[in-house]
Amino acid sequence: MNKWAKRLLYLIITLVWLAIMLFPVFAIRLATRGQLQAGNTTIFMVQERQEAGIGFQTTREVNSEATCTLTTVRYVLWDGEGENSRSCSCSDGVERDARWGRCVAP
């Protein structure tokens, strides 16, 4: 194994170790605050009577005739079942469907 391959391997091992060590901090902050936000992604706790787990909401601007925002919600549940969803909200008031990562008029 050459010098650069060893350095790359050490870097990968260090990053994996760092991720494992930071996981409890992430879990405690999520449990105490109920949600965390990083950029345009929100991670939130699902604590309902029938469902329990974590949800991920991503929002991004989509360029079309009007300014539209595409919102995607995904769930990772350990109790119950959640239905992932995708929706569009546009500034011109015209209702659009979320398809293929864009807001499309029905």
C-alpha positions in Angstrom: 0.0 0.0 0.0 1.5 3.3 -1.0 1.7 6.4 1.2 -1.4 8.2 -0.2 -3.6 5.1 0.2 -2.6 4.8 3.8 -3.4 8.4 4.5 -6.7 8.1 2.8 -7.6 5.0 4.8 -6.6 6.8 8.0 -8.8 9.8 7.1 -11.8 7.6 6.4 -11.3 5.7 9.7 -11.0 9.1 11.5 -14.2 10.4 9.9 -16.2 7.3 10.8 -14.9 7.4 14.4 -15.9 11.1 14.6 -19.4 10.4 13.3 -19.8 7.6 15.9 -18.6 9.9 18.7 -20.9 12.7 17.7 -24.1 10.6 17.4 -25.0 10.8 21.1 -24.7 14.6 20.9 -27.0 14.7 17.9 -29.5 12.3 19.6 -29.6 14.3 22.9 -30.0 17.7 21.1 -32.8 16.2 19.0 -34.5 14.7 22.0 -34.4 17.9 24.1 -35.3 20.4 21.3 -37.7 18.2 19.3 -36.2 19.3 16.0 -32.9 20.3 14.4 -32.4 22.4 11.3 -29.4 22.3 9.0 -29.8 24.4 5.9 -33.0 23.6 4.1 -33.5 20.3 6.0 -35.4 20.0 9.3 -35.1 16.8 11.3 -37.9 16.3 13.8 -39.2 13.8 16.3 -42.5 12.0 15.7 -44.2 11.3 19.0 -47.8 10.4 18.4 -50.0 7.8 20.0 -49.7 5.4 17.1 -46.4 6.5 15.6 -42.9 7.1 16.9 -39.7 7.9 15.0 -37.9 10.6 13.1 -39.0 12.8 10.2 -37.0 14.6 7.6 -38.5 17.7 5.9 -36.6 19.3 2.9 -37.7 22.5 1.3 -36.3 23.9 -1.9 -37.2 26.6 -4.4 -38.4 25.4 -7.8 -38.3 27.8 -10.8 -41.3 27.7 -13.1 -43.8 30.3 -14.2 -44.2 31.4 -10.6 -42.0 31.1 -7.6 -42.7 27.7 -6.1 -41.5 25.8 -3.1 -41.2 22.0 -3.2 -41.5 20.4 0.2 -40.6 16.7 0.8 -41.3 14.9 4.1 -39.9 11.4 4.8 -40.3 9.3 7.9 -38.2 6.7 9.6 -40.5 5.2 12.2 -39.8 2.4 14.7 -43.5 2.3 15.8 -46.3 2.6 13.3 -46.3 3.6 9.7 -45.9 7.0 8.1 -46.6 8.0 4.5 -43.9 10.1 2.8 -45.2 13.1 1.0 -44.2 15.8 -1.5 -46.1 19.0 -2.1 -45.9 22.3 -3.9 -46.7 25.8 -2.8 -46.6 28.6 -5.4 -46.8 32.4 -5.0 -49.3 32.8 -7.8 -52.0 30.8 -6.1 -52.3 28.2 -8.9 -52.4 24.7 -7.5 -49.7 22.4 -8.8 -48.6 18.8 -8.3 -45.2 17.7 -7.2 -43.8 15.4 -9.9 -40.3 14.5 -11.1 -38.8 17.0 -8.6 -40.8 19.9 -10.1 -44.1 21.6 -9.6 -46.3 20.7 -12.5 -49.8 22.1 -13.4 -52.3 19.3 -13.4 
